[in-house]
Amino acid sequence: MRPHTSCQTQDVLRQLELRILPHPAYSRGLAPSDYYLFPQLKKYLKGHHNDNDEEVISDVRRWCRGQSSEFFPHRQACAN
């Protein structure tokens, strides 16, 4: 069953006046196997205040460099 398609679900959404936003079923730029990155990265970035995109990129790169090689199991395979 697809999400938000049952009659009961749609009735509740209508009653609550909620609008369902369309989104892709998957992201071509991010494999499901990469989702393990986000909790650790979010924890690292918590409390950081960046004024621009370059600062965010710098923080993310700093975090990536601080990870052990085992943290990125497919990095070497992708590099070769």
LODRENNU-467628 format. One record per atom (N, C-alpha, C, O): x, y, z; residue number from 0; atom name. Coordinates in Angstrom, 1 decimal, decimal comma. Example, Ala and Ser with C-alpha at 12.3 -4.5 7.8 and 13.67 -1.06 7.14 Angstrom:
2
<pt X="13,2" Y="-5,7" Z="7,8" pos="0" site="N"/>
<pt X="12,3" Y="-4,5" Z="7,8" pos="0" site="CA"/>
<pt X="13,2" Y="-3,3" Z="7,8" pos="0" site="C"/>
<pt X="14,2" Y="-3,3" Z="8,5" pos="0" site="O"/>
<pt X="12,8" Y="-2,2" Z="7,1" pos="1" site="N"/>
<pt X="13,7" Y="-1,1" Z="7,1" pos="1" site="CA"/>
<pt X="12,9" Y="0,0" Z="7,9" pos="1" site="C"/>
<pt X="13,4" Y="1,1" Z="8,0" pos="1" site="O"/>
end
This chain:
80
<pt X="0,8" Y="-1,2" Z="0,0" pos="0" site="N"/>
<pt X="0,0" Y="0,0" Z="0,0" pos="0" site="CA"/>
<pt X="0,9" Y="1,2" Z="0,0" pos="0" site="C"/>
<pt X="1,9" Y="1,3" Z="0,8" pos="0" site="O"/>
<pt X="0,6" Y="2,2" Z="-0,8" pos="1" site="N"/>
<pt X="1,3" Y="3,4" Z="-0,9" pos="1" site="CA"/>
<pt X="0,9" Y="4,3" Z="0,3" pos="1" site="C"/>
<pt X="-0,3" Y="4,3" Z="0,6" pos="1" site="O"/>
<pt X="1,8" Y="5,2" Z="0,8" pos="2" site="N"/>
<pt X="1,4" Y="6,1" Z="1,9" pos="2" site="CA"/>
<pt X="0,4" Y="7,1" Z="1,4" pos="2" site="C"/>
<pt X="0,4" Y="7,5" Z="0,3" pos="2" site="O"/>
<pt X="-0,5" Y="7,4" Z="2,3" pos="3" site="N"/>
<pt X="-1,5" Y="8,5" Z="2,1" pos="3" site="CA"/>
<pt X="-2,5" Y="8,2" Z="1,0" pos="3" site="C"/>
<pt X="-3,2" Y="9,1" Z="0,5" pos="3" site="O"/>
<pt X="-2,7" Y="6,9" Z="0,7" pos="4" site="N"/>
<pt X="-3,7" Y="6,6" Z="-0,4" pos="4" site="CA"/>
<pt X="-4,9" Y="5,9" Z="0,1" pos="4" site="C"/>
<pt X="-5,9" Y="5,8" Z="-0,6" pos="4" site="O"/>
<pt X="-4,9" Y="5,4" Z="1,4" pos="5" site="N"/>
<pt X="-6,1" Y="4,7" Z="1,8" pos="5" site="CA"/>
<pt X="-7,2" Y="5,8" Z="2,1" pos="5" site="C"/>
<pt X="-6,9" Y="6,9" Z="2,4" pos="5" site="O"/>
<pt X="-8,4" Y="5,4" Z="1,9" pos="6" site="N"/>
<pt X="-9,5" Y="6,3" Z="2,1" pos="6" site="CA"/>
<pt X="-9,5" Y="6,9" Z="3,5" pos="6" site="C"/>
<pt X="-9,8" Y="8,1" Z="3,7" pos="6" site="O"/>
<pt X="-9,3" Y="6,0" Z="4,5" pos="7" site="N"/>
<pt X="-9,2" Y="6,5" Z="5,9" pos="7" site="CA"/>
<pt X="-8,1" Y="7,6" Z="6,1" pos="7" site="C"/>
<pt X="-8,4" Y="8,6" Z="6,7" pos="7" site="O"/>
<pt X="-7,0" Y="7,3" Z="5,6" pos="8" site="N"/>
<pt X="-5,9" Y="8,3" Z="5,7" pos="8" site="CA"/>
<pt X="-6,2" Y="9,6" Z="5,0" pos="8" site="C"/>
<pt X="-6,0" Y="10,7" Z="5,6" pos="8" site="O"/>
<pt X="-6,8" Y="9,5" Z="3,8" pos="9" site="N"/>
<pt X="-7,1" Y="10,7" Z="3,1" pos="9" site="CA"/>
<pt X="-8,2" Y="11,5" Z="3,8" pos="9" site="C"/>
<pt X="-8,2" Y="12,7" Z="3,8" pos="9" site="O"/>
<pt X="-9,2" Y="10,8" Z="4,4" pos="10" site="N"/>
<pt X="-10,2" Y="11,5" Z="5,2" pos="10" site="CA"/>
<pt X="-9,6" Y="12,3" Z="6,4" pos="10" site="C"/>
<pt X="-10,0" Y="13,4" Z="6,6" pos="10" site="O"/>
<pt X="-8,7" Y="11,6" Z="7,1" pos="11" site="N"/>
<pt X="-8,1" Y="12,3" Z="8,2" pos="11" site="CA"/>
<pt X="-7,3" Y="13,5" Z="7,8" pos="11" site="C"/>
<pt X="-7,4" Y="14,6" Z="8,4" pos="11" site="O"/>
<pt X="-6,6" Y="13,4" Z="6,7" pos="12" site="N"/>
<pt X="-5,8" Y="14,5" Z="6,2" pos="12" site="CA"/>
<pt X="-6,7" Y="15,6" Z="5,8" pos="12" site="C"/>
<pt X="-6,3" Y="16,8" Z="6,0" pos="12" site="O"/>
<pt X="-7,8" Y="15,3" Z="5,2" pos="13" site="N"/>
<pt X="-8,8" Y="16,4" Z="4,8" pos="13" site="CA"/>
<pt X="-9,3" Y="17,1" Z="6,1" pos="13" site="C"/>
<pt X="-9,4" Y="18,3" Z="6,1" pos="13" site="O"/>
<pt X="-9,7" Y="16,3" Z="7,1" pos="14" site="N"/>
<pt X="-10,3" Y="16,8" Z="8,3" pos="14" site="CA"/>
<pt X="-9,3" Y="17,8" Z="9,0" pos="14" site="C"/>
<pt X="-9,7" Y="18,8" Z="9,5" pos="14" site="O"/>
<pt X="-8,0" Y="17,4" Z="8,9" pos="15" site="N"/>
<pt X="-7,0" Y="18,2" Z="9,6" pos="15" site="CA"/>
<pt X="-6,5" Y="19,3" Z="8,7" pos="15" site="C"/>
<pt X="-5,6" Y="20,1" Z="9,1" pos="15" site="O"/>
<pt X="-7,1" Y="19,4" Z="7,5" pos="16" site="N"/>
<pt X="-6,7" Y="20,4" Z="6,5" pos="16" site="CA"/>
<pt X="-5,2" Y="20,4" Z="6,2" pos="16" site="C"/>
<pt X="-4,5" Y="21,4" Z="6,2" pos="16" site="O"/>
<pt X="-4,6" Y="19,2" Z="6,1" pos="17" site="N"/>
<pt X="-3,2" Y="19,0" Z="5,8" pos="17" site="CA"/>
<pt X="-3,0" Y="18,8" Z="4,3" pos="17" site="C"/>
<pt X="-3,8" Y="18,1" Z="3,7" pos="17" site="O"/>
<pt X="-2,0" Y="19,4" Z="3,8" pos="18" site="N"/>
<pt X="-1,7" Y="19,2" Z="2,4" pos="18" site="CA"/>
<pt X="-0,5" Y="18,3" Z="2,3" pos="18" site="C"/>
<pt X="0,5" Y="18,5" Z="3,0" pos="18" site="O"/>
<pt X="-0,5" Y="17,3" Z="1,4" pos="19" site="N"/>
<pt X="0,6" Y="16,4" Z="1,2" pos="19" site="CA"/>
<pt X="1,5" Y="17,0" Z="0,1" pos="19" site="C"/>
<pt X="1,0" Y="17,3" Z="-1,0" pos="19" site="O"/>
<pt X="2,7" Y="17,2" Z="0,5" pos="20" site="N"/>
<pt X="3,7" Y="17,7" Z="-0,5" pos="20" site="CA"/>
<pt X="4,3" Y="16,6" Z="-1,3" pos="20" site="C"/>
<pt X="4,7" Y="15,5" Z="-0,7" pos="20" site="O"/>
<pt X="4,4" Y="16,7" Z="-2,6" pos="21" site="N"/>
<pt X="5,0" Y="15,7" Z="-3,4" pos="21" site="CA"/>
<pt X="6,5" Y="15,6" Z="-3,1" pos="21" site="C"/>
<pt X="7,2" Y="16,6" Z="-2,9" pos="21" site="O"/>
<pt X="7,0" Y="14,4" Z="-3,2" pos="22" site="N"/>
<pt X="8,5" Y="14,2" Z="-3,0" pos="22" site="CA"/>
<pt X="8,9" Y="12,9" Z="-3,7" pos="22" site="C"/>
<pt X="8,0" Y="12,0" Z="-3,8" pos="22" site="O"/>
<pt X="10,1" Y="12,8" Z="-4,2" pos="23" site="N"/>
<pt X="10,5" Y="11,6" Z="-4,9" pos="23" site="CA"/>
<pt X="10,6" Y="10,5" Z="-4,0" pos="23" site="C"/>
<pt X="10,8" Y="10,6" Z="-2,8" pos="23" site="O"/>
<pt X="10,3" Y="9,3" Z="-4,5" pos="24" site="N"/>
<pt X="10,4" Y="8,1" Z="-3,7" pos="24" site="CA"/>
<pt X="11,8" Y="7,8" Z="-3,2" pos="24" site="C"/>
<pt X="12,1" Y="7,1" Z="-2,2" pos="24" site="O"/>
<pt X="12,8" Y="8,3" Z="-4,0" pos="25" site="N"/>
<pt X="14,2" Y="8,1" Z="-3,6" pos="25" site="CA"/>
<pt X="15,0" Y="9,3" Z="-4,2" pos="25" site="C"/>
<pt X="14,5" Y="10,1" Z="-5,0" pos="25" site="O"/>
<pt X="16,2" Y="9,5" Z="-3,7" pos="26" site="N"/>
<pt X="17,0" Y="10,5" Z="-4,2" pos="26" site="CA"/>
<pt X="18,2" Y="9,9" Z="-5,0" pos="26" site="C"/>
<pt X="18,9" Y="9,0" Z="-4,6" pos="26" site="O"/>
<pt X="18,3" Y="10,4" Z="-6,3" pos="27" site="N"/>
<pt X="19,4" Y="9,8" Z="-7,1" pos="27" site="CA"/>
<pt X="20,7" Y="10,2" Z="-6,6" pos="27" site="C"/>
<pt X="21,7" Y="9,5" Z="-6,9" pos="27" site="O"/>
<pt X="20,8" Y="11,3" Z="-5,8" pos="28" site="N"/>
<pt X="22,1" Y="11,7" Z="-5,4" pos="28" site="CA"/>
<pt X="22,5" Y="11,1" Z="-4,0" pos="28" site="C"/>
<pt X="23,6" Y="11,4" Z="-3,6" pos="28" site="O"/>
<pt X="21,7" Y="10,3" Z="-3,4" pos="29" site="N"/>
<pt X="22,0" Y="9,8" Z="-2,1" pos="29" site="CA"/>
<pt X="21,5" Y="8,3" Z="-2,1" pos="29" site="C"/>
<pt X="20,3" Y="8,1" Z="-2,2" pos="29" site="O"/>
<pt X="22,3" Y="7,4" Z="-1,9" pos="30" site="N"/>
<pt X="22,0" Y="6,0" Z="-1,8" pos="30" site="CA"/>
<pt X="21,5" Y="5,7" Z="-0,3" pos="30" site="C"/>
<pt X="22,0" Y="6,3" Z="0,6" pos="30" site="O"/>
<pt X="20,5" Y="4,9" Z="-0,2" pos="31" site="N"/>
<pt X="20,0" Y="4,5" Z="1,2" pos="31" site="CA"/>
<pt X="21,1" Y="4,1" Z="2,1" pos="31" site="C"/>
<pt X="21,1" Y="4,3" Z="3,3" pos="31" site="O"/>
<pt X="22,2" Y="3,5" Z="1,5" pos="32" site="N"/>
<pt X="23,3" Y="3,0" Z="2,4" pos="32" site="CA"/>
<pt X="24,1" Y="4,2" Z="3,0" pos="32" site="C"/>
<pt X="24,9" Y="3,9" Z="3,8" pos="32" site="O"/>
<pt X="23,9" Y="5,4" Z="2,5" pos="33" site="N"/>
<pt X="24,6" Y="6,5" Z="3,0" pos="33" site="CA"/>
<pt X="23,9" Y="7,2" Z="4,2" pos="33" site="C"/>
<pt X="24,4" Y="8,2" Z="4,7" pos="33" site="O"/>
<pt X="22,7" Y="6,8" Z="4,5" pos="34" site="N"/>
<pt X="21,9" Y="7,5" Z="5,5" pos="34" site="CA"/>
<pt X="22,6" Y="7,4" Z="6,9" pos="34" site="C"/>
<pt X="22,2" Y="8,2" Z="7,8" pos="34" site="O"/>
<pt X="23,5" Y="6,5" Z="7,1" pos="35" site="N"/>
<pt X="24,2" Y="6,4" Z="8,4" pos="35" site="CA"/>
<pt X="25,0" Y="7,6" Z="8,7" pos="35" site="C"/>
<pt X="25,3" Y="7,9" Z="9,9" pos="35" site="O"/>
<pt X="25,3" Y="8,4" Z="7,7" pos="36" site="N"/>
<pt X="26,1" Y="9,6" Z="7,9" pos="36" site="CA"/>
<pt X="25,4" Y="10,7" Z="8,7" pos="36" site="C"/>
<pt X="26,0" Y="11,3" Z="9,5" pos="36" site="O"/>
<pt X="24,1" Y="10,8" Z="8,5" pos="37" site="N"/>
<pt X="23,4" Y="12,0" Z="9,0" pos="37" site="CA"/>
<pt X="23,4" Y="12,1" Z="10,5" pos="37" site="C"/>
<pt X="23,6" Y="13,2" Z="11,0" pos="37" site="O"/>
<pt X="23,1" Y="11,1" Z="11,3" pos="38" site="N"/>
<pt X="23,0" Y="11,3" Z="12,7" pos="38" site="CA"/>
<pt X="24,3" Y="11,8" Z="13,3" pos="38" site="C"/>
<pt X="24,3" Y="12,7" Z="14,1" pos="38" site="O"/>
<pt X="25,4" Y="11,2" Z="12,9" pos="39" site="N"/>
<pt X="26,7" Y="11,7" Z="13,4" pos="39" site="CA"/>
<pt X="27,1" Y="13,1" Z="12,9" pos="39" site="C"/>
<pt X="27,6" Y="13,9" Z="13,7" pos="39" site="O"/>
<pt X="26,8" Y="13,4" Z="11,7" pos="40" site="N"/>
<pt X="27,1" Y="14,7" Z="11,2" pos="40" site="CA"/>
<pt X="26,2" Y="15,8" Z="11,8" pos="40" site="C"/>
<pt X="26,7" Y="16,9" Z="12,2" pos="40" site="O"/>
<pt X="24,9" Y="15,4" Z="12,0" pos="41" site="N"/>
<pt X="24,0" Y="16,4" Z="12,7" pos="41" site="CA"/>
<pt X="24,5" Y="16,6" Z="14,1" pos="41" site="C"/>
<pt X="24,4" Y="17,8" Z="14,6" pos="41" site="O"/>
<pt X="25,0" Y="15,6" Z="14,8" pos="42" site="N"/>
<pt X="25,5" Y="15,8" Z="16,2" pos="42" site="CA"/>
<pt X="26,7" Y="16,7" Z="16,2" pos="42" site="C"/>
<pt X="26,8" Y="17,6" Z="17,1" pos="42" site="O"/>
<pt X="27,6" Y="16,5" Z="15,2" pos="43" site="N"/>
<pt X="28,8" Y="17,4" Z="15,1" pos="43" site="CA"/>
<pt X="28,4" Y="18,8" Z="14,8" pos="43" site="C"/>
<pt X="28,9" Y="19,7" Z="15,4" pos="43" site="O"/>
<pt X="27,4" Y="19,0" Z="14,0" pos="44" site="N"/>
<pt X="27,0" Y="20,4" Z="13,5" pos="44" site="CA"/>
<pt X="26,1" Y="21,1" Z="14,5" pos="44" site="C"/>
<pt X="25,9" Y="22,3" Z="14,4" pos="44" site="O"/>
<pt X="25,6" Y="20,4" Z="15,5" pos="45" site="N"/>
<pt X="24,7" Y="21,0" Z="16,5" pos="45" site="CA"/>
<pt X="25,4" Y="22,1" Z="17,2" pos="45" site="C"/>
<pt X="26,5" Y="21,9" Z="17,8" pos="45" site="O"/>
<pt X="24,8" Y="23,3" Z="17,2" pos="46" site="N"/>
<pt X="25,4" Y="24,4" Z="17,9" pos="46" site="CA"/>
<pt X="26,3" Y="25,3" Z="17,0" pos="46" site="C"/>
<pt X="26,7" Y="26,4" Z="17,4" pos="46" site="O"/>
<pt X="26,7" Y="24,8" Z="15,8" pos="47" site="N"/>
<pt X="27,5" Y="25,6" Z="14,9" pos="47" site="CA"/>
<pt X="26,6" Y="26,6" Z="14,3" pos="47" site="C"/>
<pt X="25,5" Y="26,3" Z="13,9" pos="47" site="O"/>
<pt X="27,1" Y="27,8" Z="14,2" pos="48" site="N"/>
<pt X="26,3" Y="28,9" Z="13,5" pos="48" site="CA"/>
<pt X="27,2" Y="29,3" Z="12,3" pos="48" site="C"/>
<pt X="28,2" Y="29,9" Z="12,5" pos="48" site="O"/>
<pt X="26,7" Y="29,1" Z="11,1" pos="49" site="N"/>
<pt X="27,4" Y="29,5" Z="9,9" pos="49" site="CA"/>
<pt X="26,7" Y="30,6" Z="9,2" pos="49" site="C"/>
<pt X="25,5" Y="30,7" Z="9,2" pos="49" site="O"/>
<pt X="27,5" Y="31,6" Z="8,7" pos="50" site="N"/>
<pt X="26,9" Y="32,7" Z="8,1" pos="50" site="CA"/>
<pt X="26,7" Y="32,5" Z="6,6" pos="50" site="C"/>
<pt X="26,0" Y="33,3" Z="5,9" pos="50" site="O"/>
<pt X="27,4" Y="31,5" Z="6,0" pos="51" site="N"/>
<pt X="27,3" Y="31,3" Z="4,6" pos="51" site="CA"/>
<pt X="27,5" Y="29,8" Z="4,2" pos="51" site="C"/>
<pt X="28,0" Y="29,1" Z="5,1" pos="51" site="O"/>
<pt X="27,3" Y="29,5" Z="2,9" pos="52" site="N"/>
<pt X="27,5" Y="28,1" Z="2,5" pos="52" site="CA"/>
<pt X="28,9" Y="27,7" Z="2,6" pos="52" site="C"/>
<pt X="29,2" Y="26,5" Z="3,0" pos="52" site="O"/>
<pt X="29,9" Y="28,5" Z="2,4" pos="53" site="N"/>
<pt X="31,3" Y="28,2" Z="2,4" pos="53" site="CA"/>
<pt X="31,6" Y="27,7" Z="3,8" pos="53" site="C"/>
<pt X="32,4" Y="26,8" Z="4,0" pos="53" site="O"/>
<pt X="31,1" Y="28,3" Z="4,9" pos="54" site="N"/>
<pt X="31,4" Y="27,9" Z="6,2" pos="54" site="CA"/>
<pt X="30,8" Y="26,5" Z="6,5" pos="54" site="C"/>
<pt X="31,4" Y="25,7" Z="7,2" pos="54" site="O"/>
<pt X="29,6" Y="26,3" Z="6,0" pos="55" site="N"/>
<pt X="29,0" Y="25,0" Z="6,2" pos="55" site="CA"/>
<pt X="29,8" Y="23,9" Z="5,5" pos="55" site="C"/>
<pt X="30,1" Y="22,9" Z="6,1" pos="55" site="O"/>
<pt X="30,2" Y="24,2" Z="4,3" pos="56" site="N"/>
<pt X="31,1" Y="23,2" Z="3,6" pos="56" site="CA"/>
<pt X="32,4" Y="23,0" Z="4,3" pos="56" site="C"/>
<pt X="32,8" Y="21,8" Z="4,4" pos="56" site="O"/>
<pt X="33,0" Y="24,0" Z="4,8" pos="57" site="N"/>
<pt X="34,2" Y="23,9" Z="5,6" pos="57" site="CA"/>
<pt X="34,0" Y="23,0" Z="6,8" pos="57" site="C"/>
<pt X="34,8" Y="22,1" Z="7,1" pos="57" site="O"/>
<pt X="32,9" Y="23,2" Z="7,6" pos="58" site="N"/>
<pt X="32,6" Y="22,4" Z="8,7" pos="58" site="CA"/>
<pt X="32,4" Y="20,9" Z="8,4" pos="58" site="C"/>
<pt X="32,9" Y="20,1" Z="9,1" pos="58" site="O"/>
<pt X="31,7" Y="20,7" Z="7,3" pos="59" site="N"/>
<pt X="31,4" Y="19,3" Z="6,9" pos="59" site="CA"/>
<pt X="32,7" Y="18,6" Z="6,5" pos="59" site="C"/>
<pt X="32,9" Y="17,5" Z="6,8" pos="59" site="O"/>
<pt X="33,5" Y="19,3" Z="5,7" pos="60" site="N"/>
<pt X="34,8" Y="18,8" Z="5,3" pos="60" site="CA"/>
<pt X="35,7" Y="18,5" Z="6,5" pos="60" site="C"/>
<pt X="36,4" Y="17,4" Z="6,6" pos="60" site="O"/>
<pt X="35,7" Y="19,4" Z="7,5" pos="61" site="N"/>
<pt X="36,5" Y="19,2" Z="8,7" pos="61" site="CA"/>
<pt X="36,0" Y="17,9" Z="9,5" pos="61" site="C"/>
<pt X="36,8" Y="17,1" Z="9,9" pos="61" site="O"/>
<pt X="34,7" Y="17,7" Z="9,5" pos="62" site="N"/>
<pt X="34,1" Y="16,5" Z="10,1" pos="62" site="CA"/>
<pt X="34,5" Y="15,3" Z="9,4" pos="62" site="C"/>
<pt X="34,9" Y="14,3" Z="10,0" pos="62" site="O"/>
<pt X="34,4" Y="15,3" Z="8,1" pos="63" site="N"/>
<pt X="34,8" Y="14,2" Z="7,2" pos="63" site="CA"/>
<pt X="36,2" Y="13,8" Z="7,4" pos="63" site="C"/>
<pt X="36,5" Y="12,6" Z="7,6" pos="63" site="O"/>
<pt X="37,1" Y="14,8" Z="7,5" pos="64" site="N"/>
<pt X="38,5" Y="14,5" Z="7,7" pos="64" site="CA"/>
<pt X="38,8" Y="13,9" Z="9,1" pos="64" site="C"/>
<pt X="39,8" Y="13,1" Z="9,2" pos="64" site="O"/>
<pt X="38,0" Y="14,1" Z="10,0" pos="65" site="N"/>
<pt X="38,1" Y="13,6" Z="11,4" pos="65" site="CA"/>
<pt X="37,6" Y="12,2" Z="11,6" pos="65" site="C"/>
<pt X="37,8" Y="11,6" Z="12,6" pos="65" site="O"/>
<pt X="37,0" Y="11,6" Z="10,6" pos="66" site="N"/>
<pt X="36,4" Y="10,3" Z="10,7" pos="66" site="CA"/>
<pt X="37,5" Y="9,2" Z="10,3" pos="66" site="C"/>
<pt X="38,4" Y="9,5" Z="9,5" pos="66" site="O"/>
<pt X="37,4" Y="8,1" Z="11,0" pos="67" site="N"/>
<pt X="38,4" Y="7,0" Z="10,7" pos="67" site="CA"/>
<pt X="38,0" Y="6,5" Z="9,3" pos="67" site="C"/>
<pt X="36,9" Y="6,7" Z="8,8" pos="67" site="O"/>
<pt X="39,0" Y="5,8" Z="8,7" pos="68" site="N"/>
<pt X="38,8" Y="5,2" Z="7,4" pos="68" site="CA"/>
<pt X="37,7" Y="4,1" Z="7,4" pos="68" site="C"/>
<pt X="37,0" Y="3,9" Z="6,4" pos="68" site="O"/>
<pt X="37,5" Y="3,5" Z="8,5" pos="69" site="N"/>
<pt X="36,4" Y="2,5" Z="8,6" pos="69" site="CA"/>
<pt X="35,0" Y="3,1" Z="8,6" pos="69" site="C"/>
<pt X="34,0" Y="2,5" Z="8,3" pos="69" site="O"/>
<pt X="34,9" Y="4,4" Z="8,9" pos="70" site="N"/>
<pt X="33,6" Y="5,1" Z="8,9" pos="70" site="CA"/>
<pt X="33,0" Y="5,2" Z="7,5" pos="70" site="C"/>
<pt X="31,8" Y="5,2" Z="7,3" pos="70" site="O"/>
<pt X="33,9" Y="5,3" Z="6,5" pos="71" site="N"/>
<pt X="33,5" Y="5,4" Z="5,1" pos="71" site="CA"/>
<pt X="33,9" Y="4,1" Z="4,4" pos="71" site="C"/>
<pt X="34,9" Y="4,1" Z="3,7" pos="71" site="O"/>
<pt X="33,1" Y="3,0" Z="4,6" pos="72" site="N"/>
<pt X="33,5" Y="1,7" Z="4,1" pos="72" site="CA"/>
<pt X="33,7" Y="1,6" Z="2,6" pos="72" site="C"/>
<pt X="34,4" Y="0,8" Z="2,1" pos="72" site="O"/>
<pt X="33,0" Y="2,5" Z="1,8" pos="73" site="N"/>
<pt X="33,0" Y="2,4" Z="0,4" pos="73" site="CA"/>
<pt X="33,9" Y="3,4" Z="-0,3" pos="73" site="C"/>
<pt X="34,0" Y="3,5" Z="-1,5" pos="73" site="O"/>
<pt X="34,5" Y="4,2" Z="0,6" pos="74" site="N"/>
<pt X="35,3" Y="5,4" Z="0,0" pos="74" site="CA"/>
<pt X="36,4" Y="4,9" Z="-0,9" pos="74" site="C"/>
<pt X="36,6" Y="5,4" Z="-2,0" pos="74" site="O"/>
<pt X="37,2" Y="3,9" Z="-0,5" pos="75" site="N"/>
<pt X="38,3" Y="3,4" Z="-1,3" pos="75" site="CA"/>
<pt X="37,8" Y="2,7" Z="-2,6" pos="75" site="C"/>
<pt X="38,4" Y="2,9" Z="-3,6" pos="75" site="O"/>
<pt X="36,7" Y="2,0" Z="-2,5" pos="76" site="N"/>
<pt X="36,1" Y="1,4" Z="-3,7" pos="76" site="CA"/>
<pt X="35,7" Y="2,4" Z="-4,7" pos="76" site="C"/>
<pt X="35,8" Y="2,2" Z="-5,9" pos="76" site="O"/>
<pt X="35,2" Y="3,5" Z="-4,2" pos="77" site="N"/>
<pt X="34,7" Y="4,6" Z="-5,1" pos="77" site="CA"/>
<pt X="35,9" Y="5,4" Z="-5,7" pos="77" site="C"/>
<pt X="35,8" Y="5,8" Z="-6,9" pos="77" site="O"/>
<pt X="37,0" Y="5,5" Z="-5,0" pos="78" site="N"/>
<pt X="38,1" Y="6,2" Z="-5,4" pos="78" site="CA"/>
<pt X="38,9" Y="5,4" Z="-6,5" pos="78" site="C"/>
<pt X="39,6" Y="6,0" Z="-7,4" pos="78" site="O"/>
<pt X="38,8" Y="4,1" Z="-6,5" pos="79" site="N"/>
<pt X="39,5" Y="3,3" Z="-7,5" pos="79" site="CA"/>
<pt X="38,7" Y="3,1" Z="-8,8" pos="79" site="C"/>
<pt X="39,2" Y="2,4" Z="-9,7" pos="79" site="O"/>
end
